[in-house]
């Protein structure tokens, strides 16, 4: 029952307000901003030498709740993967399926992610390494360089009317469009 309900995307008019309401709820409950990228700093801080000023701070006080939040996200993903029936798949729009097959050569669209790209075998190829490892490092570096991730800037920062978040969010969209239309087609084909 629950998986059938979740097999369709949540409508924007439901998901958007739910995400938007998360920001004030986090501030009301614990005076905490929504964001995930700072958790990497909190996770590394206990293990880094004190000579690195970036990691030399009271990580327990600043990052304890954030690490629990990220752990909850990871546990939710593991729980979903363990309880999800084999027949479960997200129903994509026919236009999206057609574009994925014709423009990008992605034929298996039955899972949560394209199996041709995200599997252990493709990690050992240049394309897989580039997409998964190098892409992940770029995302991690970029989110720290921009002082926040898409959730931090696009949701929390925009809700707080921060100019830096407006610039960062515009940059996320521009970078996504460049990657989708100018870089990804050459990598996948």
C-alpha positions, 0 to 999 in steps of 0.5 A: 500500500505505502509503496504504491502510494510512493510510486508516484512523485509527490505533487509540487503543491504538497512537497513544496509546502512540506519542505518549506515548513521544515525550515521554521519548524527547525528554527522554532524547535531548536534554532537550527538551520536545515542543511547537510553539507556542514555534517562532513566538517562535523564528522571530520573534526574529531579526527583532524589534527588541531593545527587545521583551524577549519576543524578546530572547534567544538564540534559536539556543540555545533554539529551533534544534531546535524550528525543525527539528522544525516544519520537518520537520512542514511538509516531511512535509505537503508530501511527503504532499500531493505523493505522495498519490494523488488517490483517497486519502481518510480513511474516516470513521465513518458517524455522523460523515459524517451529522453533518457533512452534516445539522448543518453542511452539509458535503457533501464529506468525501472529502479530508483537510479539508472542501473547503467550508471550506478552500480559496482561494475561501472565504478571500475570504468572511466565513465563510472569513476568520473561520474561517481567519484570525481563528481562526488568530490566536486559536489563536496568541494563545491558545497563547502566552497559555497558555504552550503549545499542546495538544501542549505542555500535553496531552502534555508537561505532563500527562506531567510532572504539571504543574497548569497543564497540567491546567488548560490541557488542561481549557480546551482541551476546554471551548473545543472543546466550546463551539466545536463545539456553540454557535459552529460551527453558527451560522457554518456554516449 
